[in-house]
Amino acid sequence: MTGPLDGVRILDLTHALAGPYCTMLLADLGADVVKIEPPRGDLTRYAEPFIEGDELREFGGYFQSVNRNKRSVVIDMKKPEGRELFLRFVPAAAVVAENFRAGVMDRLGLAYEVLREVNPRLVYASVRGFGDPRGGASPYADWPAFDVSAQAFGGFMGITGPAPDQPQQAGPGVGDIFPGTLCALGITAALRHAEHTGQGQYVDVAMYDGVLALCERIVYQHSYTGEIPRPRGNSQPNLCPFGVFPAADGHVTIAAPTNNHWRRLCEIIERPEFGLDDRYKNNLVRVQHREEVEAFLGEWTSKRTKAEIVAALGGEVPVGPVNTVDDIVADPHIKAREMLAEVEHPGTGRTVTIAGAPIKLTETPAGVRRRAPMLGEHTDEVLREAGLSDDDIAGLRAAEIVK
């Protein structure tokens, strides 16, 4: 069985995290993602961690995780012959994706407008720190950006942290991953449009915009109340209880803002009277008495392990242990949902584990079908598919256009 994007060829010029995560999602869904790399390769190939004893050092865990299900072709697109070779791929492609700084592809002579002339159905997508002028001119359009820049600009760090004056970035790279996910959604929508009309289009996602969309709460709060939300630790400003509580061996989350959940929580912790107390009977008044609510809940949780708390509340009140990765690996949910994938790691003679595909489809399932590619591993294969002969390929390799 193949994914729903089987037959969709994507020319993937992306690097780092935002772009590769976008095209990884599409590859998981069955698209034929051809990762076109410069002679030195995507720089994340050389990012740690590596496996001790790896004989090849083709890539580390970072690259493996977000480039699975892809094929690698090496083309030096800074040379005119490399540009012409890339153009040979465009007529059969459905998508071109890149995350260079604005104007890079234009300077290579491969702007969207050029590629559209070659293939009018082409969907061209970019993920940049501040977007592309085609989607809306930004005063920061030429600025470089990383995940932490997007988290700061988009408001995420402005509401995340232990206290108002202590902003904190997220553990995962949400400034890359969420915009990359939005770009994948935009690409699939544009493919649908091209299928019905024969007309491609430009898909433009700014990392700044994506993080702001993730933090949508701050916009309406400011509009409705004039408030400027700040970091406030692990509590939610409008809901109670809704946060993190100490356990004997770590922490758990408990969320019981609805009256039904609140009353059931009070019964389970053997304080049923709190379910009817005027100070706590509904969310509005519990928010006003947050410190008292969190204090008596914390007293109950701190005397129990995470497993004991989950056993008591699970299925009755929204609860979650604050898992570390070893907890996650051991969780039966993860096995049942196939959220860990085993893939080969070249040069080691062993397999490694990466996160599985989170999108589940019953008829055309997504999945991790192959490891990340070695640099240029599929160059000959893809060039033959484009109609080049072995002699043609040998000539390009001799001229250092391909590898």
Protein Blocks (a to p, Z undefined) as FASTA:
>chain_A
ZZfkgoiacddfbehjlmmmmmmmmmmnopacdddddfkopfklmpccddehianlmacf
klmmmmghiacddddfkbmklmmmmmmmmmmpmbdcdfddehklmmnopafklmmmmmmm
bccddddfkopfklopcfklmpccdfklmmmmnommmmgcjbfklccddfblmklmmmmm
mmmmmmmmmmmmmmmnopacdddddfklmmmmmmmmmmmmmmmnopacddehjadfkbcc
ddddddfklccddddfbfklmmmmmmmnopaklmmgmklmpmklmmmmmmmmmmmmmmmm
mmpcfklmmmmmgokagcdddddfklmmmpmklmmnopaccdddehklpacdddddfbdc
fklccddfbdcddehklmmmmmmmnopafklmmmmmmnomaZZ
